[in-house]
Amino acid sequence: MARKSNSDSGDAAANPGRLKQIALTYKMTRRSDPKVGLVIAGVGIVVFGALLGIGFLIGHPVYLGILGFLLAFLAMAIVFGRRAERAAFGQMEGQPGAAAAVLQNVGRGWTTTPAVAMNRSQDVIHRAVGRAGIVLVAEGNPNRLKSLLAAEKKRMARIVVDVPVHDIVVGDGEGQVPLKKVRTTMLKLPRVLTAAQVTSVNDRLRAMGDLMSNMPIPKGPMPKGMRMPRGGKMR
């Protein structure tokens, strides 16, 4: 009985959390889409009314009414989800780090690392690794991003020679990808790596990141005549 009560209390605590999240999402969506409530209600009424009408015509209003209620609820949820997603992208566009937020929700099979490269103007490159290889997603000024992307691609080529490297520049200009289409663009890339190869690539990139972060860097200018140890090993 104790286990059952604990489970019931956990479900009760989870439900208010879900309802609160839905309410917050609705409020956020309504700020940029004031008609979202009317649209959702209209979709539900149309779907339910259509199936109920068919039920009366064929002599099974109860069965079709129940089916209509379930399908109306499903249709309302789908429409709400799409309009909420559209509103979220609309609010994120132009904000620093928006592409990183999108990458965090690309889906299973992708490992994302935000801000792997950045310049003084806050143009930034994020990295995602998946079955398609390495994808560098850049946001900022397109002209400044060219050199930043070139440098990052060169670095990737030294670490993972046999892995394809794709680049995506976020924006609405020619040759760029709108923020809301970044996820679909990545998912359309051909899958050329196995799951084991993806793990290997992530391990190599992680090791390189740890090596760079743990490498001792002397403070101040390097003394004249100082030489690196042979083999590049630092003691």
C-alpha positions in Angstrom: 0.0 0.0 0.0 2.9 2.3 0.8 4.3 1.8 -2.7 1.0 2.6 -4.3 0.5 5.8 -2.2 4.0 6.9 -3.2 3.2 6.3 -6.9 -0.1 8.1 -6.7 1.6 11.1 -5.0 4.3 11.1 -7.7 1.7 11.1 -10.5 -0.3 13.9 -8.7 2.9 16.0 -8.4 3.7 15.4 -12.1 0.3 16.3 -13.5 0.2 19.9 -12.0 3.7 20.3 -13.4 2.6 19.3 -16.9 -0.5 21.5 -16.7 1.6 24.4 -15.6 4.0 23.9 -18.5 1.2 23.8 -20.9 -0.3 27.0 -19.4 3.1 28.8 -19.7 3.5 27.6 -23.3 0.0 28.9 -24.1 0.7 32.3 -22.6 4.0 32.5 -24.5 2.4 31.5 -27.8 -0.5 34.0 -27.2 1.9 36.9 -26.9 2.9 36.5 -30.6 -0.2 34.7 -31.8 -3.3 36.3 -30.2 -5.7 34.1 -32.2 -4.2 30.8 -31.1 -7.1 30.1 -28.7 -9.8 30.7 -31.3 -8.0 28.6 -33.9 -7.6 25.7 -31.5 -11.2 25.8 -30.4 -12.4 26.1 -34.0 -10.3 23.0 -35.0 -11.8 21.0 -32.2 -15.4 22.1 -32.9 -15.1 21.3 -36.6 -13.6 17.9 -36.1 -16.0 16.9 -33.4 -19.0 18.3 -35.3 -18.1 16.6 -38.5 -17.7 13.1 -37.0 -20.9 13.6 -34.8 -22.8 14.5 -38.0 -21.5 11.4 -39.7 -22.6 9.4 -36.7 -26.2 10.7 -37.0 -26.2 9.9 -40.7 -25.2 6.3 -40.3 -27.1 5.8 -37.1 -24.2 5.5 -34.6 -24.0 9.0 -33.0 -22.6 7.7 -29.7 -19.7 5.8 -31.2 -18.8 8.5 -33.7 -19.3 11.1 -31.0 -16.6 9.4 -28.8 -14.3 9.0 -31.8 -14.9 12.6 -32.7 -14.0 13.8 -29.2 -10.7 11.9 -29.2 -9.8 13.0 -32.8 -10.7 16.6 -32.0 -8.5 16.6 -28.9 -5.6 15.1 -31.0 -6.1 17.7 -33.8 -6.2 20.5 -31.2 -2.9 19.3 -29.7 -1.2 19.1 -33.1 -2.3 22.6 -34.1 -1.3 24.0 -30.7 2.1 22.3 -30.9 2.8 23.7 -34.3 1.7 27.2 -33.5 3.7 27.2 -30.2 6.8 26.0 -32.1 6.3 28.8 -34.7 6.0 31.4 -31.9 9.0 30.1 -30.1 11.2 30.4 -33.3 9.8 33.8 -33.9 10.9 35.0 -30.4 14.3 33.3 -30.7 15.3 34.7 -34.1 18.0 37.3 -33.9 18.8 36.3 -30.3 22.4 35.3 -29.5 22.6 31.5 -29.0 19.3 30.7 -30.7 20.9 28.1 -32.9 22.4 26.4 -29.9 18.9 26.0 -28.4 17.6 24.5 -31.6 20.5 22.0 -31.7 19.7 20.8 -28.2 16.4 19.5 -29.6 17.5 18.0 -32.9 16.8 14.5 -31.7 18.4 11.3 -30.7 21.6 10.3 -32.3 23.1 13.8 -32.2 25.7 15.1 -29.8 25.8 18.9 -29.7 28.5 21.2 -28.3 27.6 24.9 -28.2 30.1 27.7 -28.9 33.1 25.7 -30.1 34.4 28.8 -31.8 33.7 32.5 -31.3 35.3 35.9 -32.2 35.3 39.3 -30.5 32.1 40.3 -32.4 30.3 37.4 -30.8 29.9 35.5 -34.1 29.7 31.9 -32.9 29.9 28.3 -34.3 28.2 25.4 -32.6 29.0 21.8 -33.4 26.8 18.7 -33.8 27.9 15.1 -34.4 25.7 12.4 -35.8 25.3 9.8 -38.5 25.7 12.5 -41.1 29.1 13.4 -39.8 30.0 16.8 -38.2 27.7 19.8 -38.7 29.0 23.2 -37.9 26.1 25.6 -37.3 27.2 29.3 -37.5 25.3 32.4 -36.4 26.3 36.0 -36.8 27.6 38.2 -39.6 28.0 36.0 -42.7 31.1 37.9 -43.9 32.9 37.4 -40.6 31.7 33.8 -40.3 33.6 32.8 -43.5 37.0 32.9 -41.9 35.7 31.5 -38.6 34.2 28.5 -40.4 37.3 28.0 -42.5 39.5 27.8 -39.4 37.1 25.4 -37.6 36.9 23.2 -40.7 40.6 23.1 -40.9 40.8 22.1 -37.2 38.2 19.3 -37.7 40.1 18.0 -40.7 43.2 17.5 -38.5 41.3 15.7 -35.8 38.9 13.5 -37.9 40.3 13.2 -41.4 37.8 10.6 -42.7 34.6 12.3 -41.4 32.5 14.7 -43.6 32.1 18.2 -42.2 29.0 20.2 -43.2 28.4 23.8 -42.4 25.1 25.7 -41.9 24.9 29.5 -41.7 21.7 30.6 -39.9 19.9 33.5 -41.5 17.4 34.5 -44.1 19.9 35.6 -46.8 21.0 33.7 -49.9 22.7 30.5 -49.1 21.6 30.6 -45.5 19.2 28.5 -43.5 16.3 30.0 -41.5 16.4 29.1 -37.8 13.2 27.2 -38.0 14.6 25.0 -40.8 17.9 24.1 -39.2 16.6 20.9 -37.6 15.0 19.6 -40.8 18.1 20.5 -42.9 20.3 18.5 -40.6 17.9 15.5 -40.6 18.0 15.5 -44.4 21.7 15.1 -44.6 22.8 11.6 -45.8 23.8 9.2 -43.1 27.3 7.9 -43.8 28.6 6.9 -40.3 27.6 3.9 -38.2 26.7 4.3 -34.5 30.2 3.0 -33.5 31.9 5.6 -35.8 29.8 8.4 -34.3 31.0 7.3 -30.8 34.6 7.3 -32.0 34.3 10.8 -33.5 32.8 12.1 -30.3 35.6 10.5 -28.2 38.3 12.0 -30.4 36.7 15.5 -30.3 36.2 15.2 -26.5 39.8 14.2 -26.0 41.0 17.1 -28.1 38.8 19.4 -26.1 40.2 18.1 -22.8 43.7 18.3 -24.1 43.3 22.0 -25.1 41.6 22.9 -21.8 44.3 21.2 -19.7 47.3 22.4 -21.7 49.4 24.7 -19.5 49.8 28.1 -21.1 52.6 30.3 -19.7 51.6 33.8 -18.7 53.1 36.7 -20.6 55.2 36.7 -23.7 57.2 33.6 -24.6 60.9 34.1 -23.8 63.1 34.5 -26.8 65.0 31.4 -27.8 62.6 29.1 -26.0 62.1 25.8 -27.9 59.4 23.2 -27.6 60.5 19.7 -26.6 60.9 17.2 -29.4 57.8 15.4 -30.4 55.6 18.2 -29.1 55.5 16.7 -25.6 55.3 19.1 -22.7 56.7 18.0 -19.4 
